[in-house]
Each structure stands twice: as structure tokens, then as C-alpha cells.
Amino acid sequence: MNHPLVADPQAQRSGGPDRPAVEVAVGVLVRGDGAFLLTSRPEGKAYAGYWEFPGGKVEPGETVEQALRRELQEEIGIEIVAVIPWRVEMVDYPHALVRLNFCKVSDWDGELEMREGQRFAWQQLPVTVAPVLPGTLPVLEWFARERNYIGATISGAANAGSTGTGGRLEPI
């Protein structure tokens, strides 16, 4: 794995340089028309209001798949049928070092129910919601390559509406 991507590189890191990585299971839900689901981070969490792929922490004793099944049920009210491990990306946020275990999900049961007060949007490239969580940016690039998409992965209007420095992501 490459060096972690650094979100908000100018911000101070909590936990120091040797902090352990937090394992996170991330669901990349893709509909038959290619649209993918983004949800907003709930109030009270770091980067509240930023758009991301849904998921959450892997608890002790859980596999990534078990954590993803639990998190998607708890957060958005669906039961996933099949999980396809896709890619892993390390992101160094000011509040935590996270290992994002991205899994593609194209089959699920149930209707979306935002159980944490978050919003959701089905998106295509370029995404039109903003601001986008830094850990989401690599996925948009992967989609662009897979789909032979040329151009910005975030619409100009969404970029213009972005606030703060949360969208900055630099390799170290």
C-alpha cells in the first residue's frame, strides 16, 4: 500500500505520528444505471455535512463484510445481499488515521432510510453535492478510470460551493 493520503495537511494531528489506523468498512452502492450513493455525515461527527460513501468502523472481532452489513443496516436501513471487496486506501485525517476498506455493493434489500438524520443523493460523474469528504475523492477517480470518464469528478458548481479545507487531499 502507498503512503496515506493526507487530508488538511496544515492541520495538527491528534494522537501523534504513531497513532494506530482505524479500520473502516465502506459501502460503494451502485445501481444498475451506474449511479452511486453518497450520504452526508451526520451532525456531531468529524466533517459533519460532508458527503461520503456510507459505512463505519470495524468493531473488534468483526470482518470488514460483517461490519459493512451492520453499519448499512444501522445507518441506512438496508440489508446487503453481496459484498465485493474492491480497494483499500489509507487516509490521514487530523482527527484519525483511517484504513478505508471499500466494497462494491450492487444488490440489497429494503428501501433507503436515513436513520442518523443524514441526507442522501444518487450521483454520476461529476458529482454535484458538496463538500465531498477527502476519503471519497479517490473513489471518484477510480470510477472515472473504470468508466473512461474524462473531466473533473466534482462539478464546478459543487467545488464553488465547498467550504473550508476539508477537500484538500495530498499524498505525502
trRosetta pair geometry for C-beta under 8 A, 3 or more apart (Angstrom, degrees):
i j d omega theta_ij theta_ji phi_ij phi_ji
1 88 6.6 -62 -106 99 127 110
1 90 6.2 89 154 -10 134 117
2 90 7.8 -157 78 37 66 105
2 171 7.2 -43 148 -140 127 120
3 90 7.7 -106 156 75 31 123
3 171 6.1 101 78 -171 109 88
3 172 5.0 -118 145 65 138 85
4 90 3.8 -86 -102 117 90 105
4 91 6.0 159 -172 -103 101 13
4 92 4.4 102 119 -29 136 98
4 97 6.6 -73 -107 -150 170 98
4 172 6.8 17 69 21 69 115
5 89 6.8 -2 7 174 118 107
5 90 7.1 154 16 90 68 60
5 91 5.1 -24 66 -112 94 72
5 92 6.9 -168 87 21 41 78
5 134 7.0 -167 123 156 120 111
5 135 7.7 153 73 -101 126 59
5 138 6.9 -160 -24 -48 158 122
5 169 5.1 12 166 -177 120 102
5 170 7.0 151 -164 73 73 25
5 171 5.9 -52 -109 -89 67 58
5 172 7.9 163 -129 -6 23 81
6 9 4.7 65 124 -90 125 88
6 91 7.8 160 -89 -163 19 60
6 92 4.7 -22 -109 66 67 113
6 169 7.0 152 73 -156 43 51
6 170 5.2 -29 61 67 97 78
6 171 7.3 120 11 -135 88 11
6 172 5.2 77 -26 -47 126 105
7 91 6.0 39 -23 176 110 105
7 92 6.6 -171 20 85 74 55
7 93 4.8 -4 54 -104 128 65
7 94 7.2 -97 92 -15 94 73
7 134 3.7 173 -105 46 114 166
7 135 7.3 -51 -56 -42 134 74
7 166 6.9 6 -179 -160 114 55
7 168 6.6 121 -158 83 52 68
7 169 5.6 -20 -94 -99 65 76
8 11 4.1 17 135 4 116 123
8 93 7.3 49 34 -150 106 59
8 94 5.6 -39 82 -34 128 111
8 134 7.6 -124 -16 -41 75 150
8 165 5.2 102 -111 111 90 109
8 166 6.5 -25 -54 -105 112 41
8 168 5.7 104 -80 64 43 109
9 168 6.7 -96 4 129 85 123
9 170 5.2 -24 -43 41 136 126
9 172 7.8 155 -118 -82 118 95
10 165 7.3 -30 41 143 112 164
11 94 4.0 -53 119 -85 129 134
11 165 7.7 170 -39 86 112 130
12 94 6.4 67 78 -149 45 109
13 16 7.0 146 106 -76 108 7
13 17 7.4 90 84 -76 146 51
13 19 7.4 -147 156 4 116 137
13 92 7.1 -34 -110 173 128 105
13 94 5.7 -136 -102 -142 49 53
14 19 7.8 72 106 -79 56 157
14 94 6.6 66 -1 155 84 69
14 95 5.8 10 32 -130 122 43
14 96 7.7 -21 67 -59 101 50
15 19 3.4 52 136 -92 122 138
15 96 7.3 60 5 -108 150 48
15 97 7.5 -124 88 -4 141 97
16 19 5.7 140 65 -43 65 89
19 96 7.5 -135 136 -143 140 49
19 97 5.3 149 92 7 105 118
20 97 7.2 -166 111 65 26 116
21 90 6.6 -67 -122 -132 137 106
21 97 4.8 -82 -103 116 64 101
21 98 6.4 114 -166 -134 81 15
21 99 4.5 57 159 -25 133 103
22 57 6.1 -59 173 -118 109 101
22 96 5.2 -11 5 175 133 127
22 97 6.8 141 8 81 78 55
22 98 4.9 -35 65 -107 94 73
22 99 7.1 -174 79 21 41 73
23 57 6.9 89 81 -159 64 64
23 58 4.0 -42 109 38 113 122
23 64 7.3 -112 169 -91 115 87
23 67 7.8 154 122 -1 104 173
23 98 7.9 148 -94 -159 9 68
23 99 5.4 -23 -107 64 56 107
23 101 6.8 15 -170 -14 85 120
24 55 6.0 98 165 122 91 119
24 56 6.6 -104 -147 161 85 17
24 57 5.8 -50 -101 -95 70 43
24 58 6.7 -148 -91 -12 17 84
24 98 5.1 10 -5 -172 128 114
24 99 6.6 166 24 77 78 51
24 100 5.2 -26 74 -107 112 57
24 101 6.5 177 85 20 52 79
25 55 4.9 -147 101 -165 60 116
25 56 6.7 -6 54 59 83 47
25 57 7.8 38 15 135 79 8
25 58 5.5 101 -28 -69 98 91
25 64 4.7 153 -100 -165 105 72
25 65 7.5 177 -136 -66 140 15
25 67 4.0 152 -2 96 141 110
25 68 3.9 -125 153 -63 131 81
25 71 6.1 169 77 15 110 141
25 101 5.3 -32 -107 71 53 110
25 103 6.7 -6 -169 3 86 122
26 52 7.9 -96 -138 162 116 102
26 53 5.0 73 179 96 106 117
26 54 7.4 148 -153 89 62 33
26 55 3.8 -124 -107 4 43 160
26 68 7.5 -47 41 -108 12 107
26 100 5.2 13 -13 -170 137 94
26 101 6.3 160 18 74 82 50
26 102 4.8 -33 76 -101 114 59
26 103 6.7 156 78 20 56 73
26 135 7.9 -150 -87 138 155 122
27 37 7.9 -6 113 69 99 119
27 53 6.2 -161 76 160 50 101
27 54 5.3 -19 54 78 106 84
27 55 5.2 161 3 -70 74 95
27 68 5.4 129 -64 -161 97 110
27 71 7.5 -172 -15 89 115 112
27 72 5.3 48 -24 -76 160 124
27 80 7.0 -142 -127 -76 134 145
27 83 8.0 -83 -112 -121 89 98
27 103 6.0 -31 -107 71 52 93
27 105 5.0 -9 -161 2 99 135
28 36 6.2 -26 -176 -151 80 124
28 53 5.3 -32 -90 -145 64 147
28 86 6.6 -24 29 12 135 157
28 102 5.6 35 -26 -173 120 99
28 103 6.6 -178 20 83 84 38
28 104 5.1 -41 74 -103 106 55
28 105 6.6 152 70 19 48 77
28 139 6.3 -166 -104 -154 129 136
29 36 6.4 138 81 -156 57 65
29 37 4.1 8 66 20 115 121
29 53 7.7 164 11 -154 74 94
29 54 7.4 13 -8 35 115 108
29 105 4.9 -33 -97 77 65 105
29 106 7.6 145 -157 -89 53 35
29 108 6.9 -32 -128 -8 116 139
30 34 6.7 -23 -170 -145 103 32
30 35 7.3 157 -153 81 58 38
30 36 5.1 -27 -97 -95 71 83
30 37 8.0 -129 -68 1 33 79
30 104 6.2 -18 6 -159 120 96
30 105 7.2 148 17 74 71 50
30 106 5.2 -31 69 -96 89 86
31 34 7.0 -35 74 33 75 19
31 35 4.8 4 38 58 117 88
31 36 7.6 -153 9 -76 76 34
31 37 8.0 100 -30 -42 92 88
31 106 7.7 143 -108 -145 13 74
31 122 6.6 7 -5 -146 134 129
32 106 7.7 96 -71 -171 57 104
34 124 6.5 56 109 -115 101 98
34 147 7.2 91 -159 -107 134 135
35 122 4.2 39 153 170 132 105
35 123 6.3 143 -160 63 83 26
35 124 5.5 -64 -103 -61 73 80
36 53 7.6 -40 159 -104 115 103
36 122 7.1 149 69 -155 22 63
36 123 5.8 -37 65 64 75 82
36 124 7.8 124 17 -89 78 39
36 143 7.1 -102 -12 -99 149 149
37 53 7.2 94 89 -134 75 69
37 54 6.8 -24 116 0 116 108
37 112 7.6 -175 -132 -101 140 140
37 120 6.2 -16 -163 -167 97 112
37 121 7.7 147 -151 78 53 38
37 122 6.0 -35 -92 -99 61 64
37 123 7.7 135 -110 17 14 83
38 51 4.5 31 162 178 126 109
38 52 6.5 143 -156 67 84 16
38 53 6.5 -64 -110 -79 62 49
38 120 7.0 159 86 -154 47 61
38 121 5.4 -16 63 62 94 86
38 123 5.4 18 2 -1 115 130
38 127 6.8 60 -21 -143 155 135
38 129 5.9 -166 93 49 141 145
38 132 7.8 -59 -150 -122 147 91
38 136 7.2 54 -124 -145 113 147
39 51 7.1 160 82 -147 22 67
39 52 6.5 -36 65 67 70 69
39 53 7.6 67 22 -157 85 17
39 54 4.8 46 18 -68 134 96
39 75 7.4 118 114 153 171 122
39 76 6.8 -123 -77 -78 151 124
39 114 7.0 166 -142 -117 118 106
39 118 4.9 52 172 136 104 137
39 119 6.9 166 -156 84 61 44
39 120 4.8 -26 -101 -98 78 81
39 121 7.9 165 -87 19 36 64
40 49 5.8 -18 -173 -145 115 31
40 50 7.0 147 -151 75 68 25
40 51 5.6 -44 -93 -91 62 63
40 52 7.8 102 -128 20 20 76
40 118 4.7 -177 67 -163 75 89
40 119 4.4 38 8 43 123 86
40 120 7.5 -127 2 -68 76 39
40 129 7.8 -126 -74 174 93 138
41 45 5.1 -118 171 82 107 123
41 46 7.6 -59 166 84 153 48
41 47 5.3 70 41 103 164 83
41 48 5.2 -129 105 -120 101 34
41 49 6.3 -38 60 20 86 25
41 50 5.1 17 11 53 119 76
41 51 7.8 -136 -12 -76 78 17
41 52 6.1 52 -55 10 93 121
41 118 6.8 -49 -143 -115 4 120
41 133 6.8 96 -34 -69 124 127
42 45 5.5 78 67 4 75 117
42 48 6.5 -50 109 -131 31 91
42 116 4.2 -85 -65 141 146 111
42 117 5.4 92 -132 67 105 92
42 118 5.0 -84 -69 -64 79 92
43 48 5.0 60 -114 -155 38 140
43 49 7.8 42 -80 -46 64 82
43 117 6.8 -35 17 98 97 135
44 48 6.5 101 25 -87 31 132
45 48 5.4 132 60 -78 67 80
46 93 6.9 102 139 152 146 144
46 95 4.7 -130 -103 31 155 160
46 96 7.6 179 25 9 163 107
47 50 4.2 -36 164 15 103 135
47 52 8.0 80 115 -40 132 127
47 93 7.8 -84 -32 -146 126 139
47 133 5.6 82 153 -113 150 98
47 166 5.6 127 -123 -144 103 141
49 131 7.4 59 118 39 92 90
50 131 5.2 -45 -117 89 82 90
50 132 6.6 73 -172 -180 89 11
50 133 4.2 105 137 -69 125 79
50 166 5.8 -113 -90 137 138 150
51 121 7.3 -35 -133 38 132 116
51 127 7.4 -175 107 161 149 142
51 129 4.6 101 -64 115 160 124
51 130 7.1 -77 6 -100 123 15
51 131 7.0 -174 14 95 86 38
51 132 5.0 -44 65 -110 100 59
51 133 6.3 -142 77 -7 41 84
51 136 6.7 -36 107 0 75 174
52 132 7.6 128 -73 -165 53 63
52 133 4.1 4 -77 20 101 140
52 135 6.8 27 -130 72 112 99
52 136 5.0 -145 -123 -60 60 121
53 102 7.2 54 79 -126 158 95
53 136 6.1 151 -10 -113 84 95
53 139 6.4 36 -28 22 135 175
54 71 7.0 172 151 134 90 107
54 72 6.1 100 117 -105 125 77
54 75 5.5 176 -164 105 121 144
54 76 5.6 -24 -142 -22 170 133
55 67 7.8 55 -170 128 90 98
55 68 6.1 -34 -128 -118 98 79
55 71 5.2 61 -157 114 42 152
55 72 7.3 -16 -95 -60 54 82
55 75 7.9 -96 -50 19 9 157
56 67 6.9 -136 81 169 76 100
56 70 8.0 -87 62 96 118 91
56 71 3.9 179 28 -123 105 131
56 74 7.7 -38 14 67 151 126
56 75 6.9 162 -30 -43 123 133
57 67 7.0 -108 114 -161 38 132
57 71 7.9 148 42 -84 45 128
58 62 5.2 -153 -170 84 79 111
58 63 7.6 -74 -149 138 122 16
58 64 5.9 -53 -94 -98 134 55
58 67 4.1 -90 -111 -57 68 163
58 101 7.4 37 -44 22 131 135
59 62 4.8 73 60 -1 76 127
59 67 6.4 164 12 -104 72 103
59 70 7.8 -35 8 73 119 159
62 66 4.3 -140 -159 88 90 119
62 67 4.5 105 135 -57 138 89
62 70 7.3 -70 -133 9 147 139
63 66 4.6 97 49 6 77 101
63 67 7.0 -143 90 -3 41 87
64 67 5.8 -58 -149 39 30 111
64 68 6.2 30 154 -21 66 108
64 85 6.9 76 89 -101 142 107
64 101 4.5 -91 -135 121 138 155
64 103 6.8 153 140 -46 116 129
65 68 5.7 -54 -145 36 30 111
65 69 6.4 32 156 -20 64 104
65 83 4.8 164 -127 70 97 156
65 85 7.8 -77 -64 -60 95 94
65 103 7.2 128 -96 -107 68 164
66 69 5.8 -53 -149 35 30 111
66 70 6.4 27 154 -15 64 108
67 70 5.8 -58 -148 40 31 110
67 71 5.9 26 158 -18 68 111
68 71 5.8 -55 -138 40 29 109
68 72 6.1 22 165 -14 65 110
68 80 6.9 -23 128 25 102 154
68 83 6.0 119 82 -119 144 141
68 103 5.7 -34 -97 42 167 144
68 105 7.8 -174 159 -59 131 131
69 72 6.4 -61 -144 39 22 103
69 73 6.5 21 157 -17 60 111
69 79 7.5 23 -157 -149 90 61
69 80 5.8 -122 -107 41 72 106
69 83 7.4 -91 -56 -47 88 136
70 73 5.9 -64 -153 37 27 110
70 74 6.1 18 157 -13 66 113
71 74 5.8 -60 -143 42 29 107
71 75 5.7 8 167 -4 69 118
72 75 6.2 -58 -125 48 26 99
72 76 5.7 -40 -164 46 65 101
72 78 5.5 -50 152 66 107 88
72 79 7.9 142 103 -103 110 19
72 80 5.7 58 73 -30 155 110
72 105 7.7 84 -91 -60 164 177
72 108 7.6 -103 149 -129 143 140
73 76 8.0 -66 -96 58 6 59
73 77 6.8 40 -159 -122 43 22
73 78 6.8 -116 -92 69 50 37
73 79 6.3 35 -91 -86 100 62
74 115 6.6 -130 159 78 47 145
75 114 7.8 -21 162 -143 68 52
75 115 5.9 -167 -164 49 22 103
75 116 5.8 -31 -138 -8 74 119
75 118 7.5 4 -175 23 98 136
76 112 5.4 -36 178 -146 103 78
76 113 6.4 135 180 59 45 52
76 114 6.3 -11 -117 -95 71 49
76 115 6.8 -142 -78 7 21 94
76 120 7.3 83 -126 -76 121 142
77 110 5.7 -142 135 151 80 136
77 111 7.1 -12 109 82 122 57
77 112 6.6 119 60 -160 103 28
77 113 3.3 22 13 46 157 106
77 114 7.9 -79 3 -36 112 19
77 115 5.9 133 -46 -39 96 115
78 108 4.5 31 165 163 127 132
78 109 6.6 154 -165 74 79 44
78 110 4.3 -173 -119 71 61 116
78 111 7.6 -152 -85 69 91 13
78 112 6.5 -23 -46 -90 115 54
78 113 7.9 158 -42 21 69 81
79 108 6.3 157 80 -166 44 79
79 109 4.5 -14 62 58 101 99
79 110 5.6 105 11 -8 78 122
80 83 6.0 64 131 -64 137 89
80 105 5.1 -68 -137 -143 125 132
80 107 7.3 97 -168 89 65 62
80 108 4.7 -44 -107 -104 53 96
81 107 3.9 -57 53 117 126 105
81 108 5.9 -153 -5 -90 84 33
81 109 6.5 97 -57 -22 97 89
82 105 7.2 162 83 -135 59 65
82 106 7.3 -20 70 50 105 76
82 107 5.2 43 25 52 96 117
83 103 4.8 -4 -170 171 95 139
83 104 7.8 140 -164 71 48 47
83 105 6.1 -23 -107 -89 62 90
84 103 6.1 148 70 -169 43 78
84 104 4.5 -22 66 60 107 95
84 105 7.5 180 23 -73 80 41
84 106 7.9 9 7 3 123 98
85 101 7.0 -45 -137 178 95 98
85 102 8.0 104 -163 88 54 51
85 103 5.4 -45 -100 -106 41 88
86 102 4.7 -59 67 108 112 93
86 103 5.8 161 0 -117 93 26
86 104 4.9 96 -61 -22 127 91
87 102 4.9 3 60 54 76 119
87 138 7.8 -130 113 130 141 122
87 139 8.0 176 58 -98 128 75
87 142 6.6 -144 2 -102 157 160
88 99 6.3 -1 -172 179 106 93
88 100 6.8 159 -155 82 53 56
88 101 5.5 -12 -106 -105 89 60
88 102 7.0 -166 -82 18 35 79
89 99 7.7 164 83 -157 35 50
89 100 4.9 -14 63 59 84 108
89 102 6.9 31 8 -16 100 115
89 135 6.9 154 98 -154 123 84
89 138 5.2 159 -111 62 162 160
90 97 7.1 2 -174 179 99 90
90 98 7.2 168 -152 89 54 46
90 99 5.3 -24 -100 -103 77 69
90 100 7.4 -179 -88 16 24 77
91 97 7.7 176 90 -155 44 49
91 98 5.4 -10 61 62 88 93
91 100 6.2 29 4 -14 110 118
91 134 6.2 151 -160 109 135 106
91 135 4.4 -107 -12 -93 167 96
91 169 7.6 -48 -135 -135 107 113
92 97 5.2 -13 -113 -112 69 81
92 172 7.5 8 26 -17 145 133
93 96 5.3 14 63 56 109 64
93 97 7.3 -170 33 -82 67 30
93 98 6.5 22 5 2 110 108
93 134 7.2 161 -92 54 91 129
93 135 7.7 -48 -56 -41 112 111
98 135 6.9 -29 81 -93 129 148
100 135 5.4 145 -55 -172 153 125
102 139 6.3 171 -123 -94 152 113
105 108 6.1 41 159 -50 117 111
110 113 7.6 -69 159 -1 112 104
112 120 6.0 -96 167 57 145 167
114 117 6.7 146 136 -55 106 2
114 118 4.9 -135 -163 65 117 71
114 119 6.8 -1 -117 -98 166 18
114 120 5.9 -160 -73 -20 119 107
121 128 7.7 -118 158 67 148 88
121 129 5.1 153 48 -51 154 137
123 127 4.5 15 -174 -120 145 86
123 128 6.8 -170 -127 23 102 76
123 129 6.6 -94 -81 6 132 107
124 127 7.7 175 75 -85 30 52
125 140 6.7 132 -103 -162 104 89
125 143 6.0 175 -50 114 125 121
125 144 6.0 138 -129 -85 163 80
125 147 6.9 166 21 70 137 146
125 149 4.9 45 90 -175 151 164
125 151 7.6 139 148 75 108 100
125 153 5.5 -57 -138 -138 107 67
126 151 6.5 -94 -50 116 112 110
126 152 5.2 24 -103 100 142 82
126 153 5.5 155 -123 176 80 20
126 154 5.5 107 -175 -161 107 3
126 155 4.3 143 106 -60 122 64
126 158 7.4 -159 140 24 107 129
127 132 6.5 93 87 -81 145 134
127 140 6.5 -84 -11 -112 119 130
127 153 6.7 21 6 150 91 71
127 154 5.3 -30 57 -113 91 65
127 155 6.7 -128 85 -5 39 85
127 158 6.3 -13 107 -2 76 177
128 155 4.9 16 -101 14 66 138
128 157 6.8 9 -147 74 84 110
128 158 5.3 -170 -159 -56 33 120
129 132 7.0 109 95 -75 83 84
129 158 6.2 40 74 -128 15 127
130 154 7.0 90 -87 -172 102 121
130 158 3.8 157 -42 -174 116 81
130 159 6.7 -161 -105 -64 147 22
130 161 4.7 130 74 82 136 100
130 162 4.5 -99 178 -73 123 79
131 158 8.0 138 -104 168 37 88
131 161 7.7 -149 -61 106 67 77
131 162 4.0 91 -99 -137 94 90
131 163 6.2 -111 -39 38 128 59
131 164 6.8 -79 -28 52 169 99
131 166 5.6 99 130 72 146 117
131 167 5.5 -121 -167 -52 111 108
132 136 5.0 -115 174 77 98 130
132 137 6.4 116 119 -68 122 77
132 140 7.5 10 175 -31 157 143
132 154 6.0 -127 -3 -100 142 133
132 158 7.4 47 -28 152 105 128
132 162 7.6 -51 13 -105 70 125
132 167 6.1 68 60 -112 76 102
133 136 4.7 94 66 -6 83 109
133 137 8.0 -135 97 -21 51 78
133 166 7.0 -56 -123 156 47 116
134 137 5.8 -35 -162 1 44 118
134 166 6.3 -132 -33 165 96 67
134 167 6.3 162 -79 -139 76 28
134 168 7.0 -27 -98 73 123 37
134 169 4.3 150 -156 -75 105 111
135 138 7.3 -40 -171 20 43 101
136 139 5.7 -60 -167 36 52 114
136 140 6.6 52 143 -23 79 103
137 140 5.7 -54 -153 31 37 112
137 141 6.7 35 153 -16 67 103
137 153 7.5 123 -151 83 66 137
137 167 7.4 113 -65 -160 129 75
137 169 5.3 -166 46 21 152 156
138 141 5.5 -57 -154 37 39 113
138 142 6.3 41 149 -22 71 102
138 169 8.0 -130 -41 148 83 156
139 142 5.5 -50 -147 34 36 113
139 143 6.4 39 152 -19 66 101
140 143 5.7 -49 -149 35 32 113
140 144 6.5 38 149 -24 62 103
140 153 3.7 118 151 161 120 142
140 154 6.9 15 177 -49 167 80
141 144 5.5 -50 -149 31 34 116
141 145 6.6 32 153 -16 65 101
141 153 6.2 -96 -68 -42 53 157
142 145 5.9 -54 -152 36 33 109
142 146 6.2 31 152 -17 67 109
143 146 5.7 -58 -144 40 31 111
143 147 5.8 6 165 1 68 118
143 149 7.0 7 124 21 78 137
143 153 7.4 117 66 -137 105 120
144 147 6.3 -72 -139 51 21 95
144 149 4.2 -100 -140 68 67 105
144 150 7.6 110 -174 -77 106 26
144 151 7.9 -149 -136 56 122 59
144 153 5.5 -92 -52 -86 128 110
145 148 7.6 21 -174 -73 28 37
145 149 7.9 -57 -26 38 20 80
149 153 7.6 92 110 -98 131 79
152 155 6.9 127 100 -102 120 23
152 156 6.8 98 61 -56 161 70
152 159 7.6 -63 176 -33 146 135
154 158 5.1 -113 175 85 92 125
154 159 5.5 112 115 -59 114 91
155 158 4.5 93 60 5 84 102
155 159 7.0 -149 96 -5 44 85
156 159 5.6 -53 -148 36 34 113
156 160 6.3 35 155 -21 67 105
157 160 5.7 -52 -147 34 31 112
157 161 6.5 23 155 -13 63 109
158 161 5.9 -64 -150 41 31 106
158 162 6.8 50 149 -46 63 95
159 162 5.6 -39 -156 2 35 119
159 167 7.9 167 -130 149 74 171
162 166 7.9 -135 -177 59 107 90
162 167 5.5 0 179 -20 149 144
164 167 7.8 125 90 1 78 81
165 168 5.0 -19 176 2 85 121
